[in-house]
Amino acid sequence: MAKTLTTDRLLLMIVVATGFAVILGGWAASLVHAEATGLEQLGLRVAIGAVFFVAVLGTWYQFSKMDTETAS
């Protein structure tokens, strides 16, 4: 059953990551593209990527925590 939980969590993470990337990443990147230039634009894009990565890791952590609580 542990293998099923990991597979299910991985599929959920694909959906979550796609949603974050399309909604938040696309919106923020379009604002950066319209408003910033040069080095400022690069820095903002890196920051957007870092926030996206932290959000996905946080979601992964919460799913892991739920699996641990459910298995107990």
SEFIZA-3560 file (N, C-alpha, C; in Angstrom, 3 decimals):
REM SEFIZA-3560
<numar><xx>0.820</xx><yy>-1.200</yy><zz>0.000</zz><atom>N</atom></numar>
<numar><xx>0.000</xx><yy>0.000</yy><zz>0.000</zz><atom>CA</atom></numar>
<numar><xx>0.861</xx><yy>1.259</yy><zz>0.000</zz><atom>C</atom></numar>
<numar><xx>2.050</xx><yy>1.202</yy><zz>0.571</zz><atom>N</atom></numar>
<numar><xx>2.923</xx><yy>2.380</yy><zz>0.606</zz><atom>CA</atom></numar>
<numar><xx>3.284</xx><yy>2.847</yy><zz>-0.799</zz><atom>C</atom></numar>
<numar><xx>3.446</xx><yy>1.906</yy><zz>-1.728</zz><atom>N</atom></numar>
<numar><xx>3.780</xx><yy>2.285</yy><zz>-3.098</zz><atom>CA</atom></numar>
<numar><xx>2.626</xx><yy>3.041</yy><zz>-3.735</zz><atom>C</atom></numar>
<numar><xx>1.392</xx><yy>2.655</yy><zz>-3.450</zz><atom>N</atom></numar>
<numar><xx>0.227</xx><yy>3.343</yy><zz>-3.977</zz><atom>CA</atom></numar>
<numar><xx>0.139</xx><yy>4.761</yy><zz>-3.440</zz><atom>C</atom></numar>
<numar><xx>0.421</xx><yy>4.947</yy><zz>-2.152</zz><atom>N</atom></numar>
<numar><xx>0.387</xx><yy>6.283</yy><zz>-1.571</zz><atom>CA</atom></numar>
<numar><xx>1.408</xx><yy>7.194</yy><zz>-2.236</zz><atom>C</atom></numar>
<numar><xx>2.605</xx><yy>6.699</yy><zz>-2.473</zz><atom>N</atom></numar>
<numar><xx>3.637</xx><yy>7.505</yy><zz>-3.114</zz><atom>CA</atom></numar>
<numar><xx>3.238</xx><yy>7.859</yy><zz>-4.536</zz><atom>C</atom></numar>
<numar><xx>2.691</xx><yy>6.907</yy><zz>-5.270</zz><atom>N</atom></numar>
<numar><xx>2.255</xx><yy>7.160</yy><zz>-6.639</zz><atom>CA</atom></numar>
<numar><xx>1.115</xx><yy>8.169</yy><zz>-6.654</zz><atom>C</atom></numar>
<numar><xx>0.163</xx><yy>8.018</yy><zz>-5.756</zz><atom>N</atom></numar>
<numar><xx>-0.949</xx><yy>8.958</yy><zz>-5.675</zz><atom>CA</atom></numar>
<numar><xx>-0.443</xx><yy>10.358</yy><zz>-5.340</zz><atom>C</atom></numar>
<numar><xx>0.482</xx><yy>10.444</yy><zz>-4.408</zz><atom>N</atom></numar>
<numar><xx>1.035</xx><yy>11.742</yy><zz>-4.022</zz><atom>CA</atom></numar>
<numar><xx>1.769</xx><yy>12.374</yy><zz>-5.196</zz><atom>C</atom></numar>
<numar><xx>2.502</xx><yy>11.567</yy><zz>-5.952</zz><atom>N</atom></numar>
<numar><xx>3.232</xx><yy>12.079</yy><zz>-7.107</zz><atom>CA</atom></numar>
<numar><xx>2.261</xx><yy>12.620</yy><zz>-8.164</zz><atom>C</atom></numar>
<numar><xx>1.172</xx><yy>11.911</yy><zz>-8.410</zz><atom>N</atom></numar>
<numar><xx>0.172</xx><yy>12.397</yy><zz>-9.367</zz><atom>CA</atom></numar>
<numar><xx>-0.479</xx><yy>13.685</yy><zz>-8.884</zz><atom>C</atom></numar>
<numar><xx>-0.785</xx><yy>13.761</yy><zz>-7.607</zz><atom>N</atom></numar>
<numar><xx>-1.336</xx><yy>14.998</yy><zz>-7.047</zz><atom>CA</atom></numar>
<numar><xx>-0.353</xx><yy>16.150</yy><zz>-7.179</zz><atom>C</atom></numar>
<numar><xx>0.929</xx><yy>15.877</yy><zz>-6.972</zz><atom>N</atom></numar>
<numar><xx>1.938</xx><yy>16.925</yy><zz>-7.076</zz><atom>CA</atom></numar>
<numar><xx>2.070</xx><yy>17.424</yy><zz>-8.511</zz><atom>C</atom></numar>
<numar><xx>1.893</xx><yy>16.563</yy><zz>-9.486</zz><atom>N</atom></numar>
<numar><xx>1.923</xx><yy>17.001</yy><zz>-10.882</zz><atom>CA</atom></numar>
<numar><xx>0.785</xx><yy>17.981</yy><zz>-11.135</zz><atom>C</atom></numar>
<numar><xx>-0.393</xx><yy>17.675</yy><zz>-10.616</zz><atom>N</atom></numar>
<numar><xx>-1.540</xx><yy>18.569</yy><zz>-10.775</zz><atom>CA</atom></numar>
<numar><xx>-1.308</xx><yy>19.884</yy><zz>-10.045</zz><atom>C</atom></numar>
<numar><xx>-0.809</xx><yy>19.817</yy><zz>-8.811</zz><atom>N</atom></numar>
<numar><xx>-0.548</xx><yy>21.028</yy><zz>-8.022</zz><atom>CA</atom></numar>
<numar><xx>0.514</xx><yy>21.891</yy><zz>-8.688</zz><atom>C</atom></numar>
<numar><xx>1.601</xx><yy>21.288</yy><zz>-9.111</zz><atom>N</atom></numar>
<numar><xx>2.687</xx><yy>22.049</yy><zz>-9.746</zz><atom>CA</atom></numar>
<numar><xx>2.220</xx><yy>22.703</yy><zz>-11.037</zz><atom>C</atom></numar>
<numar><xx>1.423</xx><yy>21.995</yy><zz>-11.816</zz><atom>N</atom></numar>
<numar><xx>0.902</xx><yy>22.573</yy><zz>-13.055</zz><atom>CA</atom></numar>
<numar><xx>-0.015</xx><yy>23.752</yy><zz>-12.752</zz><atom>C</atom></numar>
<numar><xx>-0.858</xx><yy>23.603</yy><zz>-11.758</zz><atom>N</atom></numar>
<numar><xx>-1.758</xx><yy>24.697</yy><zz>-11.375</zz><atom>CA</atom></numar>
<numar><xx>-0.997</xx><yy>25.919</yy><zz>-10.897</zz><atom>C</atom></numar>
<numar><xx>-0.014</xx><yy>25.715</yy><zz>-10.012</zz><atom>N</atom></numar>
<numar><xx>0.799</xx><yy>26.838</yy><zz>-9.536</zz><atom>CA</atom></numar>
<numar><xx>1.535</xx><yy>27.504</yy><zz>-10.693</zz><atom>C</atom></numar>
<numar><xx>2.100</xx><yy>26.711</yy><zz>-11.563</zz><atom>N</atom></numar>
<numar><xx>2.887</xx><yy>27.270</yy><zz>-12.664</zz><atom>CA</atom></numar>
<numar><xx>2.015</xx><yy>28.095</yy><zz>-13.602</zz><atom>C</atom></numar>
<numar><xx>0.840</xx><yy>27.606</yy><zz>-13.925</zz><atom>N</atom></numar>
<numar><xx>-0.021</xx><yy>28.301</yy><zz>-14.878</zz><atom>CA</atom></numar>
<numar><xx>-0.633</xx><yy>29.551</yy><zz>-14.254</zz><atom>C</atom></numar>
<numar><xx>-1.213</xx><yy>29.403</yy><zz>-13.088</zz><atom>N</atom></numar>
<numar><xx>-1.942</xx><yy>30.519</yy><zz>-12.494</zz><atom>CA</atom></numar>
<numar><xx>-0.986</xx><yy>31.558</yy><zz>-11.901</zz><atom>C</atom></numar>
<numar><xx>-0.186</xx><yy>31.164</yy><zz>-10.943</zz><atom>N</atom></numar>
<numar><xx>0.676</xx><yy>32.133</yy><zz>-10.257</zz><atom>CA</atom></numar>
<numar><xx>1.914</xx><yy>32.490</yy><zz>-11.068</zz><atom>C</atom></numar>
<numar><xx>2.589</xx><yy>31.488</yy><zz>-11.584</zz><atom>N</atom></numar>
<numar><xx>3.809</xx><yy>31.752</yy><zz>-12.343</zz><atom>CA</atom></numar>
<numar><xx>3.550</xx><yy>32.537</yy><zz>-13.604</zz><atom>C</atom></numar>
<numar><xx>2.522</xx><yy>32.177</yy><zz>-14.340</zz><atom>N</atom></numar>
<numar><xx>2.197</xx><yy>32.895</yy><zz>-15.566</zz><atom>CA</atom></numar>
<numar><xx>1.771</xx><yy>34.320</yy><zz>-15.304</zz><atom>C</atom></numar>
<numar><xx>0.968</xx><yy>34.519</yy><zz>-14.278</zz><atom>N</atom></numar>
<numar><xx>0.514</xx><yy>35.865</yy><zz>-13.931</zz><atom>CA</atom></numar>
<numar><xx>1.686</xx><yy>36.736</yy><zz>-13.508</zz><atom>C</atom></numar>
<numar><xx>2.509</xx><yy>36.238</yy><zz>-12.604</zz><atom>N</atom></numar>
<numar><xx>3.642</xx><yy>37.021</yy><zz>-12.110</zz><atom>CA</atom></numar>
<numar><xx>4.670</xx><yy>37.272</yy><zz>-13.208</zz><atom>C</atom></numar>
<numar><xx>4.945</xx><yy>36.279</yy><zz>-14.018</zz><atom>N</atom></numar>
<numar><xx>5.923</xx><yy>36.457</yy><zz>-15.094</zz><atom>CA</atom></numar>
<numar><xx>5.441</xx><yy>37.465</yy><zz>-16.127</zz><atom>C</atom></numar>
<numar><xx>4.150</xx><yy>37.510</yy><zz>-16.386</zz><atom>N</atom></numar>
<numar><xx>3.644</xx><yy>38.502</yy><zz>-17.337</zz><atom>CA</atom></numar>
<numar><xx>3.781</xx><yy>39.908</yy><zz>-16.780</zz><atom>C</atom></numar>
<numar><xx>3.597</xx><yy>40.080</yy><zz>-15.478</zz><atom>N</atom></numar>
<numar><xx>3.816</xx><yy>41.391</yy><zz>-14.864</zz><atom>CA</atom></numar>
<numar><xx>5.282</xx><yy>41.789</yy><zz>-14.941</zz><atom>C</atom></numar>
<numar><xx>6.183</xx><yy>40.838</yy><zz>-14.683</zz><atom>N</atom></numar>
<numar><xx>7.613</xx><yy>41.126</yy><zz>-14.754</zz><atom>CA</atom></numar>
<numar><xx>7.985</xx><yy>41.513</yy><zz>-16.178</zz><atom>C</atom></numar>
<numar><xx>7.465</xx><yy>40.783</yy><zz>-17.149</zz><atom>N</atom></numar>
<numar><xx>7.782</xx><yy>41.063</yy><zz>-18.553</zz><atom>CA</atom></numar>
<numar><xx>7.301</xx><yy>42.463</yy><zz>-18.953</zz><atom>C</atom></numar>
<numar><xx>6.163</xx><yy>42.876</yy><zz>-18.443</zz><atom>N</atom></numar>
<numar><xx>5.589</xx><yy>44.161</yy><zz>-18.822</zz><atom>CA</atom></numar>
<numar><xx>6.243</xx><yy>45.336</yy><zz>-18.088</zz><atom>C</atom></numar>
<numar><xx>6.714</xx><yy>45.116</yy><zz>-16.872</zz><atom>N</atom></numar>
<numar><xx>7.158</xx><yy>46.229</yy><zz>-16.038</zz><atom>CA</atom></numar>
<numar><xx>8.667</xx><yy>46.341</yy><zz>-15.847</zz><atom>C</atom></numar>
<numar><xx>9.402</xx><yy>45.250</yy><zz>-15.901</zz><atom>N</atom></numar>
<numar><xx>10.817</xx><yy>45.273</yy><zz>-15.540</zz><atom>CA</atom></numar>
<numar><xx>11.704</xx><yy>45.090</yy><zz>-16.767</zz><atom>C</atom></numar>
<numar><xx>12.945</xx><yy>45.558</yy><zz>-16.636</zz><atom>N</atom></numar>
<numar><xx>13.914</xx><yy>45.382</yy><zz>-17.715</zz><atom>CA</atom></numar>
<numar><xx>15.266</xx><yy>45.000</yy><zz>-17.131</zz><atom>C</atom></numar>
<numar><xx>16.090</xx><yy>44.365</yy><zz>-17.951</zz><atom>N</atom></numar>
<numar><xx>17.479</xx><yy>44.065</yy><zz>-17.597</zz><atom>CA</atom></numar>
<numar><xx>17.641</xx><yy>43.157</yy><zz>-16.402</zz><atom>C</atom></numar>
<numar><xx>18.569</xx><yy>43.540</yy><zz>-15.531</zz><atom>N</atom></numar>
<numar><xx>18.921</xx><yy>42.729</yy><zz>-14.368</zz><atom>CA</atom></numar>
<numar><xx>17.751</xx><yy>42.608</yy><zz>-13.386</zz><atom>C</atom></numar>
<numar><xx>16.946</xx><yy>43.663</yy><zz>-13.298</zz><atom>N</atom></numar>
<numar><xx>15.778</xx><yy>43.619</yy><zz>-12.425</zz><atom>CA</atom></numar>
<numar><xx>14.816</xx><yy>42.513</yy><zz>-12.875</zz><atom>C</atom></numar>
<numar><xx>14.629</xx><yy>42.388</yy><zz>-14.174</zz><atom>N</atom></numar>
<numar><xx>13.744</xx><yy>41.356</yy><zz>-14.721</zz><atom>CA</atom></numar>
<numar><xx>14.272</xx><yy>39.961</yy><zz>-14.387</zz><atom>C</atom></numar>
<numar><xx>15.564</xx><yy>39.776</yy><zz>-14.546</zz><atom>N</atom></numar>
<numar><xx>16.162</xx><yy>38.477</yy><zz>-14.234</zz><atom>CA</atom></numar>
<numar><xx>15.990</xx><yy>38.134</yy><zz>-12.755</zz><atom>C</atom></numar>
<numar><xx>16.248</xx><yy>39.107</yy><zz>-11.883</zz><atom>N</atom></numar>
<numar><xx>16.089</xx><yy>38.881</yy><zz>-10.446</zz><atom>CA</atom></numar>
<numar><xx>14.671</xx><yy>38.539</yy><zz>-10.061</zz><atom>C</atom></numar>
<numar><xx>13.708</xx><yy>39.237</yy><zz>-10.650</zz><atom>N</atom></numar>
<numar><xx>12.310</xx><yy>38.950</yy><zz>-10.348</zz><atom>CA</atom></numar>
<numar><xx>11.893</xx><yy>37.575</yy><zz>-10.847</zz><atom>C</atom></numar>
<numar><xx>12.389</xx><yy>37.193</yy><zz>-12.001</zz><atom>N</atom></numar>
<numar><xx>12.056</xx><yy>35.847</yy><zz>-12.512</zz><atom>CA</atom></numar>
<numar><xx>12.652</xx><yy>34.750</yy><zz>-11.634</zz><atom>C</atom></numar>
<numar><xx>13.865</xx><yy>34.960</yy><zz>-11.147</zz><atom>N</atom></numar>
<numar><xx>14.474</xx><yy>33.995</yy><zz>-10.228</zz><atom>CA</atom></numar>
<numar><xx>13.664</xx><yy>33.924</yy><zz>-8.938</zz><atom>C</atom></numar>
<numar><xx>13.216</xx><yy>35.069</yy><zz>-8.440</zz><atom>N</atom></numar>
<numar><xx>12.404</xx><yy>35.095</yy><zz>-7.220</zz><atom>CA</atom></numar>
<numar><xx>11.078</xx><yy>34.360</yy><zz>-7.427</zz><atom>C</atom></numar>
<numar><xx>10.453</xx><yy>34.557</yy><zz>-8.594</zz><atom>N</atom></numar>
<numar><xx>9.206</xx><yy>33.850</yy><zz>-8.892</zz><atom>CA</atom></numar>
<numar><xx>9.446</xx><yy>32.336</yy><zz>-8.921</zz><atom>C</atom></numar>
<numar><xx>10.557</xx><yy>31.930</yy><zz>-9.532</zz><atom>N</atom></numar>
<numar><xx>10.895</xx><yy>30.507</yy><zz>-9.560</zz><atom>CA</atom></numar>
<numar><xx>11.132</xx><yy>29.943</yy><zz>-8.175</zz><atom>C</atom></numar>
<numar><xx>11.784</xx><yy>30.723</yy><zz>-7.307</zz><atom>N</atom></numar>
<numar><xx>12.052</xx><yy>30.274</yy><zz>-5.933</zz><atom>CA</atom></numar>
<numar><xx>10.754</xx><yy>30.130</yy><zz>-5.148</zz><atom>C</atom></numar>
<numar><xx>9.840</xx><yy>31.081</yy><zz>-5.300</zz><atom>N</atom></numar>
<numar><xx>8.547</xx><yy>30.990</yy><zz>-4.608</zz><atom>CA</atom></numar>
<numar><xx>7.770</xx><yy>29.770</yy><zz>-5.102</zz><atom>C</atom></numar>
<numar><xx>7.793</xx><yy>29.528</yy><zz>-6.400</zz><atom>N</atom></numar>
<numar><xx>7.131</xx><yy>28.357</yy><zz>-6.968</zz><atom>CA</atom></numar>
<numar><xx>7.714</xx><yy>27.073</yy><zz>-6.370</zz><atom>C</atom></numar>
<numar><xx>9.039</xx><yy>26.992</yy><zz>-6.310</zz><atom>N</atom></numar>
<numar><xx>9.712</xx><yy>25.811</yy><zz>-5.778</zz><atom>CA</atom></numar>
<numar><xx>9.354</xx><yy>25.594</yy><zz>-4.306</zz><atom>C</atom></numar>
<numar><xx>9.331</xx><yy>26.656</yy><zz>-3.525</zz><atom>N</atom></numar>
<numar><xx>8.972</xx><yy>26.551</yy><zz>-2.101</zz><atom>CA</atom></numar>
<numar><xx>7.515</xx><yy>26.110</yy><zz>-1.949</zz><atom>C</atom></numar>
<numar><xx>6.626</xx><yy>26.628</yy><zz>-2.794</zz><atom>N</atom></numar>
<numar><xx>5.215</xx><yy>26.230</yy><zz>-2.723</zz><atom>CA</atom></numar>
<numar><xx>5.043</xx><yy>24.747</yy><zz>-3.036</zz><atom>C</atom></numar>
<numar><xx>5.762</xx><yy>24.252</yy><zz>-4.029</zz><atom>N</atom></numar>
<numar><xx>5.668</xx><yy>22.832</yy><zz>-4.375</zz><atom>CA</atom></numar>
<numar><xx>6.259</xx><yy>21.968</yy><zz>-3.261</zz><atom>C</atom></numar>
<numar><xx>7.392</xx><yy>22.385</yy><zz>-2.694</zz><atom>N</atom></numar>
<numar><xx>7.975</xx><yy>21.634</yy><zz>-1.576</zz><atom>CA</atom></numar>
<numar><xx>7.053</xx><yy>21.639</yy><zz>-0.358</zz><atom>C</atom></numar>
<numar><xx>6.422</xx><yy>22.775</yy><zz>-0.087</zz><atom>N</atom></numar>
<numar><xx>5.480</xx><yy>22.846</yy><zz>1.034</zz><atom>CA</atom></numar>
<numar><xx>4.292</xx><yy>21.922</yy><zz>0.839</zz><atom>C</atom></numar>
<numar><xx>3.789</xx><yy>21.861</yy><zz>-0.378</zz><atom>N</atom></numar>
<numar><xx>2.678</xx><yy>20.961</yy><zz>-0.671</zz><atom>CA</atom></numar>
<numar><xx>3.108</xx><yy>19.507</yy><zz>-0.522</zz><atom>C</atom></numar>
<numar><xx>4.320</xx><yy>19.184</yy><zz>-0.991</zz><atom>N</atom></numar>
<numar><xx>4.847</xx><yy>17.826</yy><zz>-0.840</zz><atom>CA</atom></numar>
<numar><xx>4.958</xx><yy>17.467</yy><zz>0.642</zz><atom>C</atom></numar>
<numar><xx>5.444</xx><yy>18.403</yy><zz>1.444</zz><atom>N</atom></numar>
<numar><xx>5.572</xx><yy>18.170</yy><zz>2.889</zz><atom>CA</atom></numar>
<numar><xx>4.203</xx><yy>17.910</yy><zz>3.514</zz><atom>C</atom></numar>
<numar><xx>3.203</xx><yy>18.688</yy><zz>3.141</zz><atom>N</atom></numar>
<numar><xx>1.872</xx><yy>18.495</yy><zz>3.710</zz><atom>CA</atom></numar>
<numar><xx>1.291</xx><yy>17.139</yy><zz>3.316</zz><atom>C</atom></numar>
<numar><xx>1.489</xx><yy>16.729</yy><zz>2.068</zz><atom>N</atom></numar>
<numar><xx>1.017</xx><yy>15.404</yy><zz>1.660</zz><atom>CA</atom></numar>
<numar><xx>1.747</xx><yy>14.309</yy><zz>2.436</zz><atom>C</atom></numar>
<numar><xx>3.050</xx><yy>14.469</yy><zz>2.655</zz><atom>N</atom></numar>
<numar><xx>3.810</xx><yy>13.486</yy><zz>3.439</zz><atom>CA</atom></numar>
<numar><xx>3.295</xx><yy>13.426</yy><zz>4.867</zz><atom>C</atom></numar>
<numar><xx>3.009</xx><yy>14.582</yy><zz>5.440</zz><atom>N</atom></numar>
<numar><xx>2.488</xx><yy>14.647</yy><zz>6.808</zz><atom>CA</atom></numar>
<numar><xx>1.122</xx><yy>13.959</yy><zz>6.898</zz><atom>C</atom></numar>
<numar><xx>0.271</xx><yy>14.179</yy><zz>5.896</zz><atom>N</atom></numar>
<numar><xx>-1.041</xx><yy>13.510</yy><zz>5.886</zz><atom>CA</atom></numar>
<numar><xx>-0.896</xx><yy>12.002</yy><zz>5.779</zz><atom>C</atom></numar>
<numar><xx>0.057</xx><yy>11.538</yy><zz>4.947</zz><atom>N</atom></numar>
<numar><xx>0.287</xx><yy>10.096</yy><zz>4.809</zz><atom>CA</atom></numar>
<numar><xx>0.763</xx><yy>9.499</yy><zz>6.117</zz><atom>C</atom></numar>
<numar><xx>1.642</xx><yy>10.198</yy><zz>6.825</zz><atom>N</atom></numar>
<numar><xx>2.153</xx><yy>9.712</yy><zz>8.101</zz><atom>CA</atom></numar>
<numar><xx>1.021</xx><yy>9.632</yy><zz>9.132</zz><atom>C</atom></numar>
<numar><xx>0.184</xx><yy>10.655</yy><zz>9.185</zz><atom>N</atom></numar>
<numar><xx>-0.932</xx><yy>10.653</yy><zz>10.135</zz><atom>CA</atom></numar>
<numar><xx>-1.967</xx><yy>9.580</yy><zz>9.784</zz><atom>C</atom></numar>
<numar><xx>-2.181</xx><yy>9.350</yy><zz>8.494</zz><atom>N</atom></numar>
<numar><xx>-3.144</xx><yy>8.339</yy><zz>8.069</zz><atom>CA</atom></numar>
<numar><xx>-2.633</xx><yy>6.927</yy><zz>8.361</zz><atom>C</atom></numar>
<numar><xx>-1.324</xx><yy>6.711</yy><zz>8.203</zz><atom>N</atom></numar>
<numar><xx>-0.743</xx><yy>5.390</yy><zz>8.432</zz><atom>CA</atom></numar>
<numar><xx>-0.715</xx><yy>5.040</yy><zz>9.920</zz><atom>C</atom></numar>
<numar><xx>-0.733</xx><yy>6.026</yy><zz>10.787</zz><atom>N</atom></numar>
<numar><xx>-0.661</xx><yy>5.756</yy><zz>12.246</zz><atom>CA</atom></numar>
<numar><xx>-1.933</xx><yy>5.195</yy><zz>12.783</zz><atom>C</atom></numar>
//
